[in-house]
């Protein structure tokens, strides 16, 4: 298991810390940053080569999807007495 401050190779030949990478591309054998995932459209294409890591990006994305669907999150509900 990689540590958060290990340096890894990302798409297009650059390097970054492992903590900045929410996913891994099994086709290219490179890590992906959040910006690269958005630019390449991996989620929109439902890419089968994208391997998701435990990362805060996925939690934030899931919360935004819930809010967009109808706001079923507890934080979004307001209860009046």
SVG drawing of the C-alpha trace seen along z (x, -y; Angstrom):
<svg xmlns="http://www.w3.org/2000/svg" viewBox="-43 -26 51 28">
<polyline fill="none" stroke="black" stroke-width="0.4" points="0.0,0.0 1.3,-3.4 1.7,-6.2 0.1,-9.6 3.4,-11.3 4.8,-8.7 5.5,-10.2 3.6,-8.4 3.6,-8.8 0.4,-10.3 -1.0,-10.5 0.9,-12.6 4.3,-11.9 4.2,-14.1 4.5,-13.1 2.5,-14.0 1.9,-12.8 -0.2,-9.7 -2.7,-11.7 -3.7,-13.8 -4.8,-10.7 -8.3,-9.4 -7.9,-6.8 -5.7,-4.6 -6.0,-3.8 -5.4,-0.1 -5.2,-0.7 -2.4,-3.2 -0.9,-1.9 -0.8,-5.5 -2.5,-7.3 -5.0,-10.0 -5.6,-13.3 -9.1,-14.7 -8.5,-17.2 -7.4,-14.4 -10.5,-12.3 -12.7,-15.2 -10.8,-16.1 -10.7,-12.6 -14.4,-12.0 -13.7,-8.7 -16.8,-8.8 -19.1,-9.9 -17.8,-7.1 -18.1,-4.6 -14.6,-3.6 -14.0,0.0 -10.3,-0.7 -10.7,-3.2 -9.8,-1.9 -11.1,-4.1 -9.1,-4.6 -10.3,-5.6 -10.2,-9.4 -12.2,-12.4 -13.1,-13.3 -15.5,-10.3 -17.2,-11.4 -17.7,-14.9 -19.0,-13.7 -21.5,-11.4 -22.9,-14.2 -23.3,-16.4 -25.1,-13.7 -27.5,-13.2 -28.2,-17.0 -28.9,-17.0 -31.2,-14.1 -33.5,-15.6 -31.6,-16.6 -32.1,-13.5 -29.1,-14.3 -29.7,-15.2 -27.6,-18.4 -30.0,-19.7 -33.2,-19.1 -34.6,-21.9 -37.0,-20.9 -39.3,-23.6 -40.8,-23.2"/>
</svg>
